[in-house]
């Protein structure tokens, strides 16, 4: 993707709930939506060091 606005015009995933309870439907998400985050566990360790001490 060369144009960053190309993604903005694509179809958004389905949502559940309304207002402040609105969230993306996990069943509708795919890797194309950016659902893959292989470094999530490492980021959690860096941002929550107190959890390791317990």
mmCIF file as gemmi writes it, N, C-alpha and C atoms, coordinates in Angstrom:
data_model
loop_
_atom_site.group_PDB
_atom_site.id
_atom_site.type_symbol
_atom_site.label_atom_id
_atom_site.label_alt_id
_atom_site.label_comp_id
_atom_site.label_asym_id
_atom_site.label_entity_id
_atom_site.label_seq_id
_atom_site.pdbx_PDB_ins_code
_atom_site.Cartn_x
_atom_site.Cartn_y
_atom_site.Cartn_z
_atom_site.occupancy
_atom_site.B_iso_or_equiv
_atom_site.pdbx_formal_charge
_atom_site.auth_seq_id
_atom_site.auth_asym_id
_atom_site.pdbx_PDB_model_num
ATOM 1 N N . UNK Axp A 1 ? 0.859 -1.17 0 1 0 ? 1 A 1
ATOM 2 C CA . UNK Axp A 1 ? 0 0 0 1 0 ? 1 A 1
ATOM 3 C C . UNK Axp A 1 ? 0.906 1.233 0 1 0 ? 1 A 1
ATOM 4 N N . UNK Axp A 2 ? 0.755 2.047 -1 1 0 ? 2 A 1
ATOM 5 C CA . UNK Axp A 2 ? 1.577 3.246 -1.088 1 0 ? 2 A 1
ATOM 6 C C . UNK Axp A 2 ? 0.855 4.478 -0.564 1 0 ? 2 A 1
ATOM 7 N N . UNK Axp A 3 ? -0.453 4.505 -0.688 1 0 ? 3 A 1
ATOM 8 C CA . UNK Axp A 3 ? -1.231 5.655 -0.226 1 0 ? 3 A 1
ATOM 9 C C . UNK Axp A 3 ? -1.846 5.343 1.14 1 0 ? 3 A 1
ATOM 10 N N . UNK Axp A 4 ? -1.492 6.075 2.199 1 0 ? 4 A 1
ATOM 11 C CA . UNK Axp A 4 ? -2.029 5.772 3.53 1 0 ? 4 A 1
ATOM 12 C C . UNK Axp A 4 ? -3.54 5.958 3.632 1 0 ? 4 A 1
ATOM 13 N N . UNK Axp A 5 ? -4.132 6.693 2.728 1 0 ? 5 A 1
ATOM 14 C CA . UNK Axp A 5 ? -5.576 6.903 2.769 1 0 ? 5 A 1
ATOM 15 C C . UNK Axp A 5 ? -6.36 5.746 2.163 1 0 ? 5 A 1
ATOM 16 N N . UNK Axp A 6 ? -5.672 4.827 1.473 1 0 ? 6 A 1
ATOM 17 C CA . UNK Axp A 6 ? -6.362 3.669 0.902 1 0 ? 6 A 1
ATOM 18 C C . UNK Axp A 6 ? -7.047 2.858 2 1 0 ? 6 A 1
ATOM 19 N N . UNK Axp A 7 ? -6.401 2.684 3.131 1 0 ? 7 A 1
ATOM 20 C CA . UNK Axp A 7 ? -6.961 1.913 4.232 1 0 ? 7 A 1
ATOM 21 C C . UNK Axp A 7 ? -8.2 2.601 4.806 1 0 ? 7 A 1
ATOM 22 N N . UNK Axp A 8 ? -8.202 3.921 4.82 1 0 ? 8 A 1
ATOM 23 C CA . UNK Axp A 8 ? -9.315 4.669 5.402 1 0 ? 8 A 1
ATOM 24 C C . UNK Axp A 8 ? -10.606 4.481 4.625 1 0 ? 8 A 1
ATOM 25 N N . UNK Axp A 9 ? -10.519 4.131 3.373 1 0 ? 9 A 1
ATOM 26 C CA . UNK Axp A 9 ? -11.724 3.975 2.568 1 0 ? 9 A 1
ATOM 27 C C . UNK Axp A 9 ? -12.218 2.538 2.535 1 0 ? 9 A 1
ATOM 28 N N . UNK Axp A 10 ? -11.49 1.624 3.176 1 0 ? 10 A 1
ATOM 29 C CA . UNK Axp A 10 ? -11.917 0.231 3.164 1 0 ? 10 A 1
ATOM 30 C C . UNK Axp A 10 ? -13.067 0.011 4.146 1 0 ? 10 A 1
ATOM 31 N N . UNK Axp A 11 ? -13.735 -1.101 4.012 1 0 ? 11 A 1
ATOM 32 C CA . UNK Axp A 11 ? -14.882 -1.431 4.864 1 0 ? 11 A 1
ATOM 33 C C . UNK Axp A 11 ? -14.409 -1.711 6.289 1 0 ? 11 A 1
ATOM 34 N N . UNK Axp A 12 ? -15.037 -1.068 7.256 1 0 ? 12 A 1
ATOM 35 C CA . UNK Axp A 12 ? -14.702 -1.274 8.662 1 0 ? 12 A 1
ATOM 36 C C . UNK Axp A 12 ? -15.32 -2.593 9.143 1 0 ? 12 A 1
ATOM 37 N N . UNK Axp A 13 ? -14.679 -3.268 10.087 1 0 ? 13 A 1
ATOM 38 C CA . UNK Axp A 13 ? -15.254 -4.501 10.629 1 0 ? 13 A 1
ATOM 39 C C . UNK Axp A 13 ? -16.574 -4.228 11.355 1 0 ? 13 A 1
ATOM 40 N N . UNK Axp A 14 ? -17.398 -5.232 11.451 1 0 ? 14 A 1
ATOM 41 C CA . UNK Axp A 14 ? -18.673 -5.112 12.153 1 0 ? 14 A 1
ATOM 42 C C . UNK Axp A 14 ? -18.425 -4.821 13.632 1 0 ? 14 A 1
ATOM 43 N N . UNK Axp A 15 ? -19.376 -4.141 14.261 1 0 ? 15 A 1
ATOM 44 C CA . UNK Axp A 15 ? -19.25 -3.812 15.68 1 0 ? 15 A 1
ATOM 45 C C . UNK Axp A 15 ? -20.389 -4.432 16.475 1 0 ? 15 A 1
ATOM 46 N N . UNK Axp A 16 ? -20.153 -4.548 17.765 1 0 ? 16 A 1
ATOM 47 C CA . UNK Axp A 16 ? -21.151 -5.02 18.72 1 0 ? 16 A 1
ATOM 48 C C . UNK Axp A 16 ? -21.403 -3.911 19.718 1 0 ? 16 A 1
ATOM 49 N N . UNK Axp A 17 ? -22.592 -3.805 20.245 1 0 ? 17 A 1
ATOM 50 C CA . UNK Axp A 17 ? -22.898 -2.802 21.254 1 0 ? 17 A 1
ATOM 51 C C . UNK Axp A 17 ? -23.083 -1.421 20.653 1 0 ? 17 A 1
ATOM 52 N N . UNK Axp A 18 ? -23.399 -0.463 21.545 1 0 ? 18 A 1
ATOM 53 C CA . UNK Axp A 18 ? -23.619 0.916 21.106 1 0 ? 18 A 1
ATOM 54 C C . UNK Axp A 18 ? -22.929 1.885 22.039 1 0 ? 18 A 1
ATOM 55 N N . UNK Axp A 19 ? -22.665 3.072 21.537 1 0 ? 19 A 1
ATOM 56 C CA . UNK Axp A 19 ? -22.084 4.137 22.354 1 0 ? 19 A 1
ATOM 57 C C . UNK Axp A 19 ? -20.74 3.743 22.935 1 0 ? 19 A 1
ATOM 58 N N . UNK Axp A 20 ? -20.564 3.996 24.238 1 0 ? 20 A 1
ATOM 59 C CA . UNK Axp A 20 ? -19.277 3.708 24.875 1 0 ? 20 A 1
ATOM 60 C C . UNK Axp A 20 ? -19.035 2.209 25.013 1 0 ? 20 A 1
ATOM 61 N N . UNK Axp A 21 ? -20.036 1.383 24.768 1 0 ? 21 A 1
ATOM 62 C CA . UNK Axp A 21 ? -19.875 -0.07 24.834 1 0 ? 21 A 1
ATOM 63 C C . UNK Axp A 21 ? -19.617 -0.681 23.46 1 0 ? 21 A 1
ATOM 64 N N . UNK Axp A 22 ? -19.502 0.15 22.441 1 0 ? 22 A 1
ATOM 65 C CA . UNK Axp A 22 ? -19.262 -0.326 21.093 1 0 ? 22 A 1
ATOM 66 C C . UNK Axp A 22 ? -17.843 -0.887 20.977 1 0 ? 22 A 1
ATOM 67 N N . UNK Axp A 23 ? -17.721 -2.026 20.31 1 0 ? 23 A 1
ATOM 68 C CA . UNK Axp A 23 ? -16.421 -2.653 20.098 1 0 ? 23 A 1
ATOM 69 C C . UNK Axp A 23 ? -16.492 -3.479 18.819 1 0 ? 23 A 1
ATOM 70 N N . UNK Axp A 24 ? -15.318 -3.76 18.247 1 0 ? 24 A 1
ATOM 71 C CA . UNK Axp A 24 ? -15.295 -4.579 17.04 1 0 ? 24 A 1
ATOM 72 C C . UNK Axp A 24 ? -15.677 -6.014 17.385 1 0 ? 24 A 1
ATOM 73 N N . UNK Axp A 25 ? -16.41 -6.643 16.497 1 0 ? 25 A 1
ATOM 74 C CA . UNK Axp A 25 ? -16.809 -8.035 16.664 1 0 ? 25 A 1
ATOM 75 C C . UNK Axp A 25 ? -15.584 -8.91 16.416 1 0 ? 25 A 1
ATOM 76 N N . UNK Axp A 26 ? -15.093 -9.64 17.427 1 0 ? 26 A 1
ATOM 77 C CA . UNK Axp A 26 ? -13.893 -10.466 17.249 1 0 ? 26 A 1
ATOM 78 C C . UNK Axp A 26 ? -14.045 -11.515 16.154 1 0 ? 26 A 1
ATOM 79 N N . UNK Axp A 27 ? -15.263 -11.975 15.916 1 0 ? 27 A 1
ATOM 80 C CA . UNK Axp A 27 ? -15.495 -12.98 14.874 1 0 ? 27 A 1
ATOM 81 C C . UNK Axp A 27 ? -15.302 -12.401 13.475 1 0 ? 27 A 1
ATOM 82 N N . UNK Axp A 28 ? -15.415 -11.098 13.335 1 0 ? 28 A 1
ATOM 83 C CA . UNK Axp A 28 ? -15.306 -10.445 12.03 1 0 ? 28 A 1
ATOM 84 C C . UNK Axp A 28 ? -13.89 -9.944 11.739 1 0 ? 28 A 1
ATOM 85 N N . UNK Axp A 29 ? -13.002 -9.929 12.726 1 0 ? 29 A 1
ATOM 86 C CA . UNK Axp A 29 ? -11.651 -9.41 12.533 1 0 ? 29 A 1
ATOM 87 C C . UNK Axp A 29 ? -10.763 -10.44 11.846 1 0 ? 29 A 1
ATOM 88 N N . UNK Axp A 30 ? -9.804 -9.939 11.086 1 0 ? 30 A 1
ATOM 89 C CA . UNK Axp A 30 ? -8.863 -10.797 10.379 1 0 ? 30 A 1
ATOM 90 C C . UNK Axp A 30 ? -7.476 -10.165 10.455 1 0 ? 30 A 1
ATOM 91 N N . UNK Axp A 31 ? -6.45 -10.872 10.034 1 0 ? 31 A 1
ATOM 92 C CA . UNK Axp A 31 ? -5.107 -10.282 10.028 1 0 ? 31 A 1
ATOM 93 C C . UNK Axp A 31 ? -5.019 -8.999 9.203 1 0 ? 31 A 1
ATOM 94 N N . UNK Axp A 32 ? -5.877 -8.854 8.204 1 0 ? 32 A 1
ATOM 95 C CA . UNK Axp A 32 ? -5.885 -7.626 7.406 1 0 ? 32 A 1
ATOM 96 C C . UNK Axp A 32 ? -6.326 -6.419 8.222 1 0 ? 32 A 1
ATOM 97 N N . UNK Axp A 33 ? -7.04 -6.656 9.328 1 0 ? 33 A 1
ATOM 98 C CA . UNK Axp A 33 ? -7.496 -5.575 10.203 1 0 ? 33 A 1
ATOM 99 C C . UNK Axp A 33 ? -6.449 -5.218 11.256 1 0 ? 33 A 1
ATOM 100 N N . UNK Axp A 34 ? -5.326 -5.892 11.222 1 0 ? 34 A 1
ATOM 101 C CA . UNK Axp A 34 ? -4.274 -5.601 12.191 1 0 ? 34 A 1
ATOM 102 C C . UNK Axp A 34 ? -4.461 -6.33 13.511 1 0 ? 34 A 1
ATOM 103 N N . UNK Axp A 35 ? -5.051 -7.526 13.472 1 0 ? 35 A 1
ATOM 104 C CA . UNK Axp A 35 ? -5.306 -8.264 14.705 1 0 ? 35 A 1
ATOM 105 C C . UNK Axp A 35 ? -4.095 -9.057 15.185 1 0 ? 35 A 1
ATOM 106 N N . UNK Axp A 36 ? -3.072 -9.177 14.369 1 0 ? 36 A 1
ATOM 107 C CA . UNK Axp A 36 ? -1.876 -9.907 14.771 1 0 ? 36 A 1
ATOM 108 C C . UNK Axp A 36 ? -0.925 -8.969 15.5 1 0 ? 36 A 1
ATOM 109 N N . UNK Axp A 37 ? -0.501 -9.337 16.686 1 0 ? 37 A 1
ATOM 110 C CA . UNK Axp A 37 ? 0.451 -8.546 17.448 1 0 ? 37 A 1
ATOM 111 C C . UNK Axp A 37 ? 1.383 -9.507 18.181 1 0 ? 37 A 1
ATOM 112 N N . UNK Axp A 38 ? 2.394 -10.029 17.464 1 0 ? 38 A 1
ATOM 113 C CA . UNK Axp A 38 ? 3.253 -11.074 18.026 1 0 ? 38 A 1
ATOM 114 C C . UNK Axp A 38 ? 4.06 -10.624 19.248 1 0 ? 38 A 1
ATOM 115 N N . UNK Axp A 39 ? 4.283 -9.336 19.423 1 0 ? 39 A 1
ATOM 116 C CA . UNK Axp A 39 ? 5.087 -8.861 20.54 1 0 ? 39 A 1
ATOM 117 C C . UNK Axp A 39 ? 4.231 -8.399 21.723 1 0 ? 39 A 1
ATOM 118 N N . UNK Axp A 40 ? 2.969 -8.782 21.761 1 0 ? 40 A 1
ATOM 119 C CA . UNK Axp A 40 ? 2.069 -8.341 22.829 1 0 ? 40 A 1
ATOM 120 C C . UNK Axp A 40 ? 2.554 -8.788 24.203 1 0 ? 40 A 1
ATOM 121 N N . UNK Axp A 41 ? 3.024 -10.019 24.334 1 0 ? 41 A 1
ATOM 122 C CA . UNK Axp A 41 ? 3.484 -10.517 25.638 1 0 ? 41 A 1
ATOM 123 C C . UNK Axp A 41 ? 4.685 -9.722 26.128 1 0 ? 41 A 1
ATOM 124 N N . UNK Axp A 42 ? 5.607 -9.408 25.234 1 0 ? 42 A 1
ATOM 125 C CA . UNK Axp A 42 ? 6.789 -8.623 25.621 1 0 ? 42 A 1
ATOM 126 C C . UNK Axp A 42 ? 6.387 -7.21 26.029 1 0 ? 42 A 1
ATOM 127 N N . UNK Axp A 43 ? 5.474 -6.595 25.303 1 0 ? 43 A 1
ATOM 128 C CA . UNK Axp A 43 ? 5.001 -5.261 25.65 1 0 ? 43 A 1
ATOM 129 C C . UNK Axp A 43 ? 4.328 -5.278 27.026 1 0 ? 43 A 1
ATOM 130 N N . UNK Axp A 44 ? 3.547 -6.317 27.3 1 0 ? 44 A 1
ATOM 131 C CA . UNK Axp A 44 ? 2.881 -6.435 28.602 1 0 ? 44 A 1
ATOM 132 C C . UNK Axp A 44 ? 3.916 -6.489 29.726 1 0 ? 44 A 1
ATOM 133 N N . UNK Axp A 45 ? 4.977 -7.269 29.536 1 0 ? 45 A 1
ATOM 134 C CA . UNK Axp A 45 ? 6.032 -7.37 30.549 1 0 ? 45 A 1
ATOM 135 C C . UNK Axp A 45 ? 6.71 -6.027 30.791 1 0 ? 45 A 1
ATOM 136 N N . UNK Axp A 46 ? 6.916 -5.265 29.724 1 0 ? 46 A 1
ATOM 137 C CA . UNK Axp A 46 ? 7.569 -3.968 29.849 1 0 ? 46 A 1
ATOM 138 C C . UNK Axp A 46 ? 6.677 -2.947 30.544 1 0 ? 46 A 1
ATOM 139 N N . UNK Axp A 47 ? 5.39 -3.012 30.311 1 0 ? 47 A 1
ATOM 140 C CA . UNK Axp A 47 ? 4.485 -2.016 30.876 1 0 ? 47 A 1
ATOM 141 C C . UNK Axp A 47 ? 3.91 -2.413 32.233 1 0 ? 47 A 1
ATOM 142 N N . UNK Axp A 48 ? 4.094 -3.676 32.638 1 0 ? 48 A 1
ATOM 143 C CA . UNK Axp A 48 ? 3.574 -4.152 33.924 1 0 ? 48 A 1
ATOM 144 C C . UNK Axp A 48 ? 4.653 -4.917 34.692 1 0 ? 48 A 1
ATOM 145 N N . UNK Axp A 49 ? 5.764 -4.27 34.999 1 0 ? 49 A 1
ATOM 146 C CA . UNK Axp A 49 ? 6.847 -4.994 35.698 1 0 ? 49 A 1
ATOM 147 C C . UNK Axp A 49 ? 6.452 -5.455 37.104 1 0 ? 49 A 1
ATOM 148 N N . UNK Axp A 50 ? 5.499 -4.801 37.747 1 0 ? 50 A 1
ATOM 149 C CA . UNK Axp A 50 ? 5.097 -5.195 39.095 1 0 ? 50 A 1
ATOM 150 C C . UNK Axp A 50 ? 4.444 -6.579 39.097 1 0 ? 50 A 1
ATOM 151 N N . UNK Axp A 51 ? 3.87 -7.017 37.967 1 0 ? 51 A 1
ATOM 152 C CA . UNK Axp A 51 ? 3.243 -8.33 37.902 1 0 ? 51 A 1
ATOM 153 C C . UNK Axp A 51 ? 4.287 -9.44 38.021 1 0 ? 51 A 1
ATOM 154 N N . UNK Axp A 52 ? 5.504 -9.21 37.538 1 0 ? 52 A 1
ATOM 155 C CA . UNK Axp A 52 ? 6.572 -10.197 37.617 1 0 ? 52 A 1
ATOM 156 C C . UNK Axp A 52 ? 7.05 -10.402 39.048 1 0 ? 52 A 1
ATOM 157 N N . UNK Axp A 53 ? 6.996 -9.355 39.866 1 0 ? 53 A 1
ATOM 158 C CA . UNK Axp A 53 ? 7.503 -9.423 41.229 1 0 ? 53 A 1
ATOM 159 C C . UNK Axp A 53 ? 6.598 -10.254 42.142 1 0 ? 53 A 1
ATOM 160 N N . UNK Axp A 54 ? 5.344 -10.402 41.787 1 0 ? 54 A 1
ATOM 161 C CA . UNK Axp A 54 ? 4.392 -11.122 42.644 1 0 ? 54 A 1
ATOM 162 C C . UNK Axp A 54 ? 4.51 -12.605 42.562 1 0 ? 54 A 1
